[in-house]
Every structure is written in C-alpha cells, then in structure tokens.
Amino acid sequence: HVCFNNTYDYIIVGGGTSGLTVADRLTEDGKNSVLVIEFGYLNNDISVLIPERTLIGDARDAFNWTCVPQAGINNRTMPVPAAAVVGGGTAINGMLFDRGSKEDYDMWEALGNPGWGWAGLFPYFKKSAKFTPPLEQLVAEYGYTWDASAYGNGSIQASFPPYRFPGGVAESFWQAWKELGVPIQKEGANGIAYGAFWVPNSLDPVNETRSYARTAHYDPYKDRANYHLLTGYMVSKVIFDDQLNANSVIARSRGNNSTIFSFKAKREVILAAGSVSTTTILQRSGIGPKELLDQAKIKTRVNLPGVGHNFQDHARIAFTWNFTNGPYPNQTTLLTNATFNSEAYKEWLKFKTGPYTFSRSNSVAMLPLQTVTDDYEPIIESIKSQDAASYLPRTYDQTLINGFLAQRQLIIKYLSSEKCPIAEYPFTTTLGSITLQKPLSRGTVTINPVDSLGDPIIDWGVLTNPIDLEAAISIVKFTRKYMNSSAIQQLGPIELSPGPAVSTDDEIVNALKSSLMWPTNAHPSCTCAMMPLDKGGVVDPQLRVYGTTGLSIVDASIIPIIPATHLSATVYAIAEKAADIIKARNK
Ligand SMILES: Cc1cc2nc3c(=O)[nH]c(=O)nc-3n(C[C@H](O)[C@H](O)[C@H](O)COP(=O)(O)OP(=O)(O)OC[C@H]3O[C@@H](n4cnc5c(N)ncnc54)[C@H](O)[C@@H]3O)c2cc1C
C-alpha cells in the first residue's frame, strides 16, 4: 500500500543482492529517500526459505534466457541462471557462503582500483555477515572448524547446518584430500582460501532458513518511510540531461510492458540489476560500444567499449560418479525415496533439524594449478607466449585488449602461486560440479540490435581460449587420481560420465566439448568492469560510470577478474563498500 513518489534521492535499479543491501544502507539514517525498482515479485512461499529446496525454485523467479550456441563446446546452448525475484540471486542460490583468497581481490586493486584489494574489502566482508558457531556436540561429531575473527555482526547470517548425511562418507573425502597432500585449512574466509575447508551456508541458525538479501536488508526495514520497493517493473533505460547527468529512469510493467512510468533521481541512479541486465540497460541508454549502438539505431551518448565485454563465469565440469559402497541415506535419497523425503520435511517443519536443513554443500577443496598438475610450467609458458588478441571476441578494441593483457599478467602470477586456486571441488556425500576458477576465455553480453527490449544476447565464450581447455584436461586427470586414492576407493567409485573409456587427451577434449563442460556455475559477472578507461573499464573506483554523472553500478558486473569463490559474499561486500562510497560523496 505504498504511495509512490515521482522523485527520490536515489533510484536503485534491481532489488537483488546488491540493490537491497545498498538500499538498506542509504535509508538507515532516515535522511535520504530511495526507490528500488525490481523486475521480480516478493515470493512468500516457504520453499524459498528451506535450505533443501535451494536450486529447485519457481520458474517465475528466474529469467527465461538461453545463451547463444557456444563455439568452444560444439555449439551447445544452455539456460542462463539469473534471478528475477526480490532478493535476486541470494533468493535462489545454493547458499554456499565463501570468499576468495586475498590474492583474488589484490588483483582488482592492482588493475588500478585503490581500496579494492583484500585490505580494503575485508572490513566490508566482516560488516556484511554474522557467523554463529555450531553446538559443541556437532563440532565433536562432524569436525566443523572456523575462525570467528573473519566475521562481524552483519545482517547476513552464516552458520553450519545441524545435519550431515550419515555413514562417514564425508570423512573419506576429507581423508582423500589429505592423502593427496592438499592442506586442510581451519577457515577459508580470512583471505587464505586454498586447500580443503568448511564453508558456512547463508543460513539463519535459529530457524534453519535461508538468510538472504530480502530477509536481511528489506523485510526488517520495509516500514521505513524513505524506503520504497516497486515490484513487477522492468527498468528499460536511464535518461540523461544534456550534460550527461542521469536524472531519471523508465520503468515498464512486467509481462505486457503496457504501463510505463518515469521516476526521477535527485542524487543518483544506481544500477544493481545483475551482470546481464545492468549491461543491457546501459546499452539501451546509449552507453556502450558505438558499433553495437549504431546497429541497434540507438544514439550513442557515451562510446564506452567495455559495456558488455570482459564477461566471465566459472565453467563447470559435470563429472558423475556412483559409489557402490556409499552411505544410505544420502542426498539422492531425498529425490528417490518419497517417504524419506516427506519424513525429512515434517522433521524440518516441526524441529528445524534433519536433511532439510542441508542445502547443497558446505565443504570445498580449492586447488592451485600446481596441485592439479605437475606440468603446470608449460601451461604458464603457453599463457605468456599466446597471442591474446586472437582468442578474444572480435569486438575487442585496443583499450579492451590492453585491459585483458593487464589482467593476464596478474593471472599468470596467480596461477604460478602454490596458494591460488584454479579449480573448485565442492564435496559432501559425493563430488559436486568441479569448476574452473580463473578462466582466460572472455565472453560478451549485448542487447539484440533488432529488438533492444527483447532477450539479451549472451555469449560466455567458454573454452574459446585453449589455455582453459588445457587446464580442464588437467582437472579431469587430477579428479581421477583423487577417485583412485585409497580413501575414496573404499567407497567403490564408478565413473559414470565421461566414463573410463575416455582416456587420451584427444578423447578428454572431445568429451569436454561434446558434453562434460558447461559455461556457467551461475556466476555471470565482470561485464561493466571497474578498470581504468584506457583498459576498457566501465566504472571508476568510486563506481561511477565513465563519461556520466549521477550514475553508478554496485552489482557483480563491476568485478574486473572473477574471484575463486561463489559470488554472493563478495557481492554483499562490494555493496556494503559501495553504500559508504555513495554516502560519502553525497554528504
Ligand atoms: C542459481 C544460482 C545459484 C547460485 N549459487 C550460489 C551459491 O551457492 N553461493 C554463492 O555465493 N553464490 C551463488 N550464486 C551467485 C550469487 O547469488 C550472485 O552472484 C549474486 O546474487 C549476484 O548479485 P547481484 O546483485 O549482482 O545480482 P542479483 O542478485 O541477481 O540482482 C539483480 C536483480 O535485478 C533484477 N532486475 C534485472 N533486470 C532488471 C530490470 N531491467 N529492471 C528492474 N530489475 C531488474 C533481478 O530481478 C534481480 O532481482 C548463485 C546464483 C544463482 C542464480
């Protein structure tokens, strides 16, 4: 029953992870008015909150986009995971709540972004989250470890579920890492995120429910008179005055586009619509590569080549295994045994215990290139000698190539380190999807030039750089070594896909391209990178869009190089820092 105004101090586009965090911070002192415009709706169904229901979701809560055929993987396509609901990605994600290594963020700073290294971000990681330790009995039973000093008193709740599938299988996984010499870390959230470690979930420890942007940054504050949320509206573009100051946005009702409003911002328009939509909103507004805007017959307001380039994600290797000596029940039992599932649901409803408190995973191994292969030096040498431009999207201009070369220098240093991971292995009662953490392939996101309001054109460019393929081959071989360890052999592993018949490098490449490799782990990012203008950047270190005033970006699109971690904790930290930057400049 909100009566919306025509003008606000700030208009935030997107009520997702970053948008609601920034909205909360900008409204908390009561001085500024904020309107958040969100394409999705409030989903009040209990399933959103149930950890076990993660990644199942309601189709209405996600965009229905498909990527273009991916040249690097035999032209296969797949749906693009992107949230369309209040709370954004954190309303539908897998609830793994981890951070990258110090080196991941120091790379951002080294690219020309003072204050965005680990030292500058760590206070915001702490500010964003609160960790509640598990009960002593669970620590004794499961072996959870953590370092409480990595967390603060923030709004997002981090905790470990009070349940683990029985049978000791998880011990075998931990044992196997030790057998292969992988260090076991007490905590991964303090800047040392390589080796194997426990990862908390974004989980409320009292109700054993999802803790996400809506529960942390909207629900408790929705009665603030200066905090308005408009749902079911898509912002199509930003309107500028003659001096290129962003002064309003155009919002269209979801579905039929029939109702169109414009809202004015007195101070700033803040884009938080996620990596795909923030990009397309800019392009529709005339901010982007001129060649694309000309094709779409959109007047160029700022020729900014970086908008929609530098697209990154964590490509996924979908190995599958069966364990003939595995435990029962396990995660799959929830899918295959209706009685077990219904008992588990009743247990969660009544006691907030049992398998329904468990989302997907809460332990990972993050492995450096040197762990994955003894032949890491030739891979590093190939990166150094590669003619980078020949593997980048055709639309890269010289500034973007320069930016990529600067990134590549840092990636070479990163991958040469024995402490910086190239592969993630989530594990519980089995191995989850293994993902490539530092891709050299780059993709693009653009509007469709013949229908700029239609679905975006999303091209991950997965495996377009052959280095990523080399890394993936090494990861496949290392995974088999892991499965051959004596700890895992006790479980009787059988490789189902790609299967033991796939053994030579050529066969592995074939399998990766034809079925094994997928372009995303639901981490689309980096399309409006925070980098200097002469390196193809889109925003400066104060998150202002180059060439404009009154327009900033606060979501995952500003990341210059994707960190080796799931992204939600990083996005919350970015948003917390962004809010401080925005408040400071508008005092
Ligand atoms: C399926 C899935 C699983 C994931 N699993 C994990 C995990 O286990 N752990 C982890 O840490 N991270 C995970 N992530 C990633 C993480 O959740 C995201 O990276 C993060 O939430 C992105 O935050 P954001 O603010 O950039 O965008 P979002 O949170 O996506 O917010 C963007 C918002 O903008 C809205 N919007 C879009 N276009 C418009 C428009 N034109 N007008 C108005 N509103 C618009 C969207 O509806 C959305 O609510 C997952 C993501 C997904 C999708």
The ligand as an SDF file (V2000), in Angstrom:
LIG
                    3D

 53 58  0  0  0  0  0  0  0  0999 V2000
   21.0130  -20.4740   -9.3870 C   0  0  0  0  0  0  0  0  0  0  0  0
   22.1120  -19.7230   -8.6900 C   0  0  0  0  0  0  0  0  0  0  0  0
   22.9260  -20.4020   -7.7650 C   0  0  0  0  0  0  0  0  0  0  0  0
   23.9500  -19.7100   -7.1110 C   0  0  0  0  0  0  0  0  0  0  0  0
   24.6340  -20.3330   -6.0900 N   0  0  0  0  0  0  0  0  0  0  0  0
   25.4500  -19.5910   -5.3020 C   0  0  0  0  0  0  0  0  0  0  0  0
   25.9580  -20.1140   -4.0950 C   0  0  0  0  0  0  0  0  0  0  0  0
   25.6910  -21.2410   -3.6920 O   0  0  0  0  0  0  0  0  0  0  0  0
   26.7680  -19.3100   -3.3490 N   0  0  0  0  0  0  0  0  0  0  0  0
   27.0720  -18.0420   -3.7340 C   0  0  0  0  0  0  0  0  0  0  0  0
   27.8250  -17.3600   -3.0160 O   0  0  0  0  0  0  0  0  0  0  0  0
   26.5970  -17.5160   -4.8720 N   0  0  0  0  0  0  0  0  0  0  0  0
   25.7680  -18.2520   -5.6500 C   0  0  0  0  0  0  0  0  0  0  0  0
   25.2040  -17.6930   -6.7550 N   0  0  0  0  0  0  0  0  0  0  0  0
   25.6630  -16.3650   -7.2000 C   0  0  0  0  0  0  0  0  0  0  0  0
   25.1400  -15.1780   -6.4060 C   0  0  0  0  0  0  0  0  0  0  0  0
   23.8960  -15.4430   -5.8270 O   0  0  0  0  0  0  0  0  0  0  0  0
   25.0780  -13.9730   -7.3770 C   0  0  0  0  0  0  0  0  0  0  0  0
   26.3470  -13.7740   -7.9420 O   0  0  0  0  0  0  0  0  0  0  0  0
   24.6520  -12.6850   -6.6960 C   0  0  0  0  0  0  0  0  0  0  0  0
   23.4270  -12.8690   -6.0220 O   0  0  0  0  0  0  0  0  0  0  0  0
   24.5360  -11.5670   -7.7330 C   0  0  0  0  0  0  0  0  0  0  0  0
   24.1140  -10.3830   -7.0970 O   0  0  0  0  0  0  0  0  0  0  0  0
   23.7350   -9.0860   -7.9780 P   0  0  0  0  0  0  0  0  0  0  0  0
   23.3190   -8.0420   -7.0290 O   0  0  0  0  0  0  0  0  0  0  0  0
   24.8550   -8.8160   -8.9180 O   0  0  0  0  0  0  0  0  0  0  0  0
   22.5260   -9.5440   -8.8840 O   0  0  0  0  0  0  0  0  0  0  0  0
   21.1130  -10.1760   -8.4390 P   0  0  0  0  0  0  0  0  0  0  0  0
   21.1500  -10.6340   -7.0390 O   0  0  0  0  0  0  0  0  0  0  0  0
   20.7690  -11.1750   -9.4830 O   0  0  0  0  0  0  0  0  0  0  0  0
   20.1180   -8.9480   -8.5030 O   0  0  0  0  0  0  0  0  0  0  0  0
   19.6770   -8.3690   -9.6890 C   0  0  0  0  0  0  0  0  0  0  0  0
   18.2070   -8.0340   -9.5250 C   0  0  0  0  0  0  0  0  0  0  0  0
   17.8320   -7.1320  -10.5460 O   0  0  0  0  0  0  0  0  0  0  0  0
   16.5490   -7.5010  -11.0460 C   0  0  0  0  0  0  0  0  0  0  0  0
   16.4610   -6.9870  -12.4140 N   0  0  0  0  0  0  0  0  0  0  0  0
   17.0680   -7.4800  -13.5080 C   0  0  0  0  0  0  0  0  0  0  0  0
   16.8020   -6.7050  -14.5710 N   0  0  0  0  0  0  0  0  0  0  0  0
   16.0240   -5.6980  -14.1290 C   0  0  0  0  0  0  0  0  0  0  0  0
   15.4490   -4.5580  -14.7590 C   0  0  0  0  0  0  0  0  0  0  0  0
   15.6420   -4.3040  -16.0510 N   0  0  0  0  0  0  0  0  0  0  0  0
   14.6820   -3.7370  -14.0090 N   0  0  0  0  0  0  0  0  0  0  0  0
   14.4780   -3.9760  -12.6870 C   0  0  0  0  0  0  0  0  0  0  0  0
   15.0130   -5.0430  -12.0440 N   0  0  0  0  0  0  0  0  0  0  0  0
   15.7940   -5.8740  -12.7560 C   0  0  0  0  0  0  0  0  0  0  0  0
   16.5300   -9.0040  -10.9360 C   0  0  0  0  0  0  0  0  0  0  0  0
   15.2090   -9.4880  -10.9080 O   0  0  0  0  0  0  0  0  0  0  0  0
   17.3000   -9.2470   -9.6400 C   0  0  0  0  0  0  0  0  0  0  0  0
   16.4500   -9.3040   -8.5220 O   0  0  0  0  0  0  0  0  0  0  0  0
   24.1920  -18.3460   -7.4380 C   0  0  0  0  0  0  0  0  0  0  0  0
   23.3940  -17.6840   -8.3670 C   0  0  0  0  0  0  0  0  0  0  0  0
   22.3450  -18.3520   -8.9840 C   0  0  0  0  0  0  0  0  0  0  0  0
   21.4760  -17.6170   -9.9680 C   0  0  0  0  0  0  0  0  0  0  0  0
  1  2  1  0
  2  3  1  0
  2 52  2  0
  3  4  2  0
  4  5  1  0
  4 50  1  0
  5  6  2  0
  6  7  1  0
  6 13  1  0
  7  8  2  0
  7  9  1  0
  9 10  1  0
 10 11  2  0
 10 12  1  0
 12 13  2  0
 13 14  1  0
 14 15  1  0
 14 50  1  0
 15 16  1  0
 16 17  1  0
 16 18  1  0
 18 19  1  0
 18 20  1  0
 20 21  1  0
 20 22  1  0
 22 23  1  0
 23 24  1  0
 24 25  2  0
 24 26  1  0
 24 27  1  0
 27 28  1  0
 28 29  2  0
 28 30  1  0
 28 31  1  0
 31 32  1  0
 32 33  1  0
 33 34  1  0
 33 48  1  0
 34 35  1  0
 35 36  1  0
 35 46  1  0
 36 37  1  0
 36 45  1  0
 37 38  2  0
 38 39  1  0
 39 40  1  0
 39 45  2  0
 40 41  1  0
 40 42  2  0
 42 43  1  0
 43 44  2  0
 44 45  1  0
 46 47  1  0
 46 48  1  0
 48 49  1  0
 50 51  2  0
 51 52  1  0
 52 53  1  0
M  END
$$$$
